[in-house]
Amino acid sequence: MMMLSKMENYLISVTEFRNKLSSIISSLTTPKIIMKNDKPTIVIMPFEIYKKMEETLEEQNDYILAQIADGRVNDPEVEYLSHDTFWSDLED
C-alpha cells in the first residue's frame, strides 16, 4: 500500500498527457504513470532512471541465478555425473 501512495504523485490521465505531452517530456525528472479508465497503462521515465533500473535488475538476476545454482550443487538428493560418465552413458 505504501508503494501506491507514493506513486499517486506520479499519476496522470491519458487526456492530460496528450494535452501536455511536450511540457511533460521536457520536464521529466521522475517516472510518470499514465492512467486510462483509472488503470495504469504506461510508465514513462527519464532514460537515466531506466538504465539504472536495468543495471540493477541484471545484477539481481545474476545473484539469483548464482543462488539457484548453489542450491542445486548443495542438494544431497541430486546426483551429478562426470563429463566422461555422461558421454559414455550416451554412447551405450
mmCIF file of the C-alpha atoms, coordinates in Angstrom:
data_MODEL
# 
_entry.id   MODEL 
# 
loop_
_atom_site.group_PDB 
_atom_site.id 
_atom_site.type_symbol 
_atom_site.label_atom_id 
_atom_site.label_alt_id 
_atom_site.label_comp_id 
_atom_site.label_asym_id 
_atom_site.label_entity_id 
_atom_site.label_seq_id 
_atom_site.pdbx_PDB_ins_code 
_atom_site.Cartn_x 
_atom_site.Cartn_y 
_atom_site.Cartn_z 
_atom_site.occupancy 
_atom_site.B_iso_or_equiv 
_atom_site.pdbx_formal_charge 
_atom_site.auth_seq_id 
_atom_site.auth_comp_id 
_atom_site.auth_asym_id 
_atom_site.auth_atom_id 
_atom_site.pdbx_PDB_model_num 
ATOM 1  C CA . MET A 1 1  ? 0.000   0.000   0.000   1.00 0.00 ? 1  MET A CA 1 
ATOM 2  C CA . MET A 1 2  ? 2.826   2.407   0.764   1.00 0.00 ? 2  MET A CA 1 
ATOM 3  C CA . MET A 1 3  ? 4.125   1.980   -2.800  1.00 0.00 ? 3  MET A CA 1 
ATOM 4  C CA . LEU A 1 4  ? 0.754   3.064   -4.231  1.00 0.00 ? 4  LEU A CA 1 
ATOM 5  C CA . SER A 1 5  ? 0.524   6.117   -2.013  1.00 0.00 ? 5  SER A CA 1 
ATOM 6  C CA . LYS A 1 6  ? 3.985   7.184   -3.135  1.00 0.00 ? 6  LYS A CA 1 
ATOM 7  C CA . MET A 1 7  ? 3.051   6.606   -6.772  1.00 0.00 ? 7  MET A CA 1 
ATOM 8  C CA . GLU A 1 8  ? -0.028  8.834   -6.583  1.00 0.00 ? 8  GLU A CA 1 
ATOM 9  C CA . ASN A 1 9  ? 2.288   11.800  -7.060  1.00 0.00 ? 9  ASN A CA 1 
ATOM 10 C CA . TYR A 1 10 ? 3.173   10.433  -10.475 1.00 0.00 ? 10 TYR A CA 1 
ATOM 11 C CA . LEU A 1 11 ? -0.276  9.572   -11.845 1.00 0.00 ? 11 LEU A CA 1 
ATOM 12 C CA . ILE A 1 12 ? -1.590  11.385  -14.919 1.00 0.00 ? 12 ILE A CA 1 
ATOM 13 C CA . SER A 1 13 ? -4.574  10.721  -17.169 1.00 0.00 ? 13 SER A CA 1 
ATOM 14 C CA . VAL A 1 14 ? -4.200  9.964   -20.891 1.00 0.00 ? 14 VAL A CA 1 
ATOM 15 C CA . THR A 1 15 ? -6.125  13.150  -21.743 1.00 0.00 ? 15 THR A CA 1 
ATOM 16 C CA . GLU A 1 16 ? -3.848  15.291  -19.608 1.00 0.00 ? 16 GLU A CA 1 
ATOM 17 C CA . PHE A 1 17 ? -0.810  13.534  -21.060 1.00 0.00 ? 17 PHE A CA 1 
ATOM 18 C CA . ARG A 1 18 ? -1.925  14.268  -24.631 1.00 0.00 ? 18 ARG A CA 1 
ATOM 19 C CA . ASN A 1 19 ? -2.587  17.912  -23.841 1.00 0.00 ? 19 ASN A CA 1 
ATOM 20 C CA . LYS A 1 20 ? 0.714   18.424  -22.058 1.00 0.00 ? 20 LYS A CA 1 
ATOM 21 C CA . LEU A 1 21 ? 2.953   15.947  -23.888 1.00 0.00 ? 21 LEU A CA 1 
ATOM 22 C CA . SER A 1 22 ? 5.682   18.371  -24.857 1.00 0.00 ? 22 SER A CA 1 
ATOM 23 C CA . SER A 1 23 ? 5.989   20.024  -21.448 1.00 0.00 ? 23 SER A CA 1 
ATOM 24 C CA . ILE A 1 24 ? 5.766   16.686  -19.597 1.00 0.00 ? 24 ILE A CA 1 
ATOM 25 C CA . ILE A 1 25 ? 8.594   15.156  -21.599 1.00 0.00 ? 25 ILE A CA 1 
ATOM 26 C CA . SER A 1 26 ? 10.835  18.213  -21.337 1.00 0.00 ? 26 SER A CA 1 
ATOM 27 C CA . SER A 1 27 ? 10.340  18.446  -17.554 1.00 0.00 ? 27 SER A CA 1 
ATOM 28 C CA . LEU A 1 28 ? 10.502  14.712  -16.872 1.00 0.00 ? 28 LEU A CA 1 
ATOM 29 C CA . THR A 1 29 ? 12.680  14.056  -13.821 1.00 0.00 ? 29 THR A CA 1 
ATOM 30 C CA . THR A 1 30 ? 10.732  11.238  -12.182 1.00 0.00 ? 30 THR A CA 1 
ATOM 31 C CA . PRO A 1 31 ? 8.692   8.318   -13.555 1.00 0.00 ? 31 PRO A CA 1 
ATOM 32 C CA . LYS A 1 32 ? 5.118   9.114   -14.568 1.00 0.00 ? 32 LYS A CA 1 
ATOM 33 C CA . ILE A 1 33 ? 2.311   6.558   -14.677 1.00 0.00 ? 33 ILE A CA 1 
ATOM 34 C CA . ILE A 1 34 ? -0.229  7.125   -17.436 1.00 0.00 ? 34 ILE A CA 1 
ATOM 35 C CA . MET A 1 35 ? -3.753  6.090   -16.480 1.00 0.00 ? 35 MET A CA 1 
ATOM 36 C CA . LYS A 1 36 ? -6.574  5.035   -18.784 1.00 0.00 ? 36 LYS A CA 1 
ATOM 37 C CA . ASN A 1 37 ? -10.001 4.387   -17.261 1.00 0.00 ? 37 ASN A CA 1 
ATOM 38 C CA . ASP A 1 38 ? -8.421  4.606   -13.805 1.00 0.00 ? 38 ASP A CA 1 
ATOM 39 C CA . LYS A 1 39 ? -5.989  1.796   -14.590 1.00 0.00 ? 39 LYS A CA 1 
ATOM 40 C CA . PRO A 1 40 ? -2.236  2.220   -15.047 1.00 0.00 ? 40 PRO A CA 1 
ATOM 41 C CA . THR A 1 41 ? -1.297  1.553   -18.674 1.00 0.00 ? 41 THR A CA 1 
ATOM 42 C CA . ILE A 1 42 ? 2.089   3.157   -19.359 1.00 0.00 ? 42 ILE A CA 1 
ATOM 43 C CA . VAL A 1 43 ? 5.083   4.356   -17.391 1.00 0.00 ? 43 VAL A CA 1 
ATOM 44 C CA . ILE A 1 44 ? 7.389   6.991   -18.836 1.00 0.00 ? 44 ILE A CA 1 
ATOM 45 C CA . MET A 1 45 ? 10.647  7.880   -17.169 1.00 0.00 ? 45 MET A CA 1 
ATOM 46 C CA . PRO A 1 46 ? 13.954  9.571   -17.833 1.00 0.00 ? 46 PRO A CA 1 
ATOM 47 C CA . PHE A 1 47 ? 16.338  7.303   -19.684 1.00 0.00 ? 47 PHE A CA 1 
ATOM 48 C CA . GLU A 1 48 ? 18.929  7.523   -16.885 1.00 0.00 ? 48 GLU A CA 1 
ATOM 49 C CA . ILE A 1 49 ? 16.453  6.055   -14.398 1.00 0.00 ? 49 ILE A CA 1 
ATOM 50 C CA . TYR A 1 50 ? 15.560  3.309   -16.868 1.00 0.00 ? 50 TYR A CA 1 
ATOM 51 C CA . LYS A 1 51 ? 19.234  2.392   -17.382 1.00 0.00 ? 51 LYS A CA 1 
ATOM 52 C CA . LYS A 1 52 ? 19.836  2.262   -13.613 1.00 0.00 ? 52 LYS A CA 1 
ATOM 53 C CA . MET A 1 53 ? 16.801  0.011   -13.181 1.00 0.00 ? 53 MET A CA 1 
ATOM 54 C CA . GLU A 1 54 ? 18.015  -2.230  -15.991 1.00 0.00 ? 54 GLU A CA 1 
ATOM 55 C CA . GLU A 1 55 ? 21.500  -2.486  -14.465 1.00 0.00 ? 55 GLU A CA 1 
ATOM 56 C CA . THR A 1 56 ? 20.054  -3.265  -11.037 1.00 0.00 ? 56 THR A CA 1 
ATOM 57 C CA . LEU A 1 57 ? 17.821  -5.988  -12.487 1.00 0.00 ? 57 LEU A CA 1 
ATOM 58 C CA . GLU A 1 58 ? 20.787  -7.529  -14.303 1.00 0.00 ? 58 GLU A CA 1 
ATOM 59 C CA . GLU A 1 59 ? 22.830  -7.565  -11.092 1.00 0.00 ? 59 GLU A CA 1 
ATOM 60 C CA . GLN A 1 60 ? 19.954  -9.095  -9.147  1.00 0.00 ? 60 GLN A CA 1 
ATOM 61 C CA . ASN A 1 61 ? 19.345  -11.654 -11.876 1.00 0.00 ? 61 ASN A CA 1 
ATOM 62 C CA . ASP A 1 62 ? 22.994  -12.768 -11.714 1.00 0.00 ? 62 ASP A CA 1 
ATOM 63 C CA . TYR A 1 63 ? 22.787  -13.026 -7.919  1.00 0.00 ? 63 TYR A CA 1 
ATOM 64 C CA . ILE A 1 64 ? 19.535  -15.014 -8.017  1.00 0.00 ? 64 ILE A CA 1 
ATOM 65 C CA . LEU A 1 65 ? 20.854  -17.417 -10.663 1.00 0.00 ? 65 LEU A CA 1 
ATOM 66 C CA . ALA A 1 66 ? 24.002  -17.949 -8.594  1.00 0.00 ? 66 ALA A CA 1 
ATOM 67 C CA . GLN A 1 67 ? 21.874  -18.712 -5.524  1.00 0.00 ? 67 GLN A CA 1 
ATOM 68 C CA . ILE A 1 68 ? 19.780  -21.216 -7.501  1.00 0.00 ? 68 ILE A CA 1 
ATOM 69 C CA . ALA A 1 69 ? 22.905  -22.906 -8.870  1.00 0.00 ? 69 ALA A CA 1 
ATOM 70 C CA . ASP A 1 70 ? 24.448  -23.044 -5.401  1.00 0.00 ? 70 ASP A CA 1 
ATOM 71 C CA . GLY A 1 71 ? 21.271  -24.621 -4.044  1.00 0.00 ? 71 GLY A CA 1 
ATOM 72 C CA . ARG A 1 72 ? 21.361  -27.293 -6.726  1.00 0.00 ? 72 ARG A CA 1 
ATOM 73 C CA . VAL A 1 73 ? 25.023  -28.084 -6.126  1.00 0.00 ? 73 VAL A CA 1 
ATOM 74 C CA . ASN A 1 74 ? 24.423  -28.451 -2.390  1.00 0.00 ? 74 ASN A CA 1 
ATOM 75 C CA . ASP A 1 75 ? 21.242  -30.527 -2.779  1.00 0.00 ? 75 ASP A CA 1 
ATOM 76 C CA . PRO A 1 76 ? 22.009  -34.015 -1.365  1.00 0.00 ? 76 PRO A CA 1 
ATOM 77 C CA . GLU A 1 77 ? 19.248  -35.582 -3.477  1.00 0.00 ? 77 GLU A CA 1 
ATOM 78 C CA . VAL A 1 78 ? 20.810  -34.523 -6.788  1.00 0.00 ? 78 VAL A CA 1 
ATOM 79 C CA . GLU A 1 79 ? 23.206  -36.976 -8.397  1.00 0.00 ? 79 GLU A CA 1 
ATOM 80 C CA . TYR A 1 80 ? 25.872  -35.390 -10.571 1.00 0.00 ? 80 TYR A CA 1 
ATOM 81 C CA . LEU A 1 81 ? 27.652  -37.182 -13.371 1.00 0.00 ? 81 LEU A CA 1 
ATOM 82 C CA . SER A 1 82 ? 31.176  -36.509 -14.509 1.00 0.00 ? 82 SER A CA 1 
ATOM 83 C CA . HIS A 1 83 ? 31.704  -35.382 -18.069 1.00 0.00 ? 83 HIS A CA 1 
ATOM 84 C CA . ASP A 1 84 ? 33.125  -38.783 -19.054 1.00 0.00 ? 84 ASP A CA 1 
ATOM 85 C CA . THR A 1 85 ? 30.286  -40.693 -17.406 1.00 0.00 ? 85 THR A CA 1 
ATOM 86 C CA . PHE A 1 86 ? 27.686  -38.528 -19.113 1.00 0.00 ? 86 PHE A CA 1 
ATOM 87 C CA . TRP A 1 87 ? 29.143  -39.088 -22.581 1.00 0.00 ? 87 TRP A CA 1 
ATOM 88 C CA . SER A 1 88 ? 29.815  -42.772 -22.041 1.00 0.00 ? 88 SER A CA 1 
ATOM 89 C CA . ASP A 1 89 ? 26.190  -43.238 -20.927 1.00 0.00 ? 89 ASP A CA 1 
ATOM 90 C CA . LEU A 1 90 ? 25.080  -41.617 -24.178 1.00 0.00 ? 90 LEU A CA 1 
ATOM 91 C CA . GLU A 1 91 ? 27.211  -43.921 -26.277 1.00 0.00 ? 91 GLU A CA 1 
ATOM 92 C CA . ASP A 1 92 ? 25.773  -47.063 -24.664 1.00 0.00 ? 92 ASP A CA 1 
# 
